[in-house]
Amino acid sequence: MELLDRPGADGLLRGAEGQPQRGVLQLQVRAAFKRLPQAEQERHAELWQAWAQELGYDHLELRDGLGALLARDALVGSGMIVLSSQPA
């Protein structure tokens, strides 16, 4: 839960759940995250991915309040893939 108060969380995180056996950290984001421009979403996701790695997790998933997947780490290469629901 210390992640929610870190500088860089910017009030966008509402919960965190670690699944050490799977090496996955799931962060639940607030609705405000989805309203950010795509570049800002990607910037936050990359920062939070670094946090997950610091904590020893191999994978990061960002989910909304209903549990829908919004972003995940790239399976090939590095970085985060932010799934966009915004029109192109």
MOJOBEL-V690907 format. One record per run of one state. SS is the DSSP state (alpha for helix, beta for strand, coil for the rest). FROM is the first residue (numbers start at 0). TO is the last residue. If there is no record, write none. Layout:
SS | FROM | TO
SS | FROM | TO
//
This chain:
coil | 0 | 0
alpha | 1 | 4
coil | 5 | 11
beta | 12 | 18
coil | 19 | 22
beta | 23 | 28
coil | 29 | 29
alpha | 30 | 34
coil | 35 | 36
alpha | 37 | 53
coil | 54 | 57
beta | 58 | 62
coil | 63 | 67
beta | 68 | 72
coil | 73 | 78
beta | 79 | 81
coil | 82 | 87
//
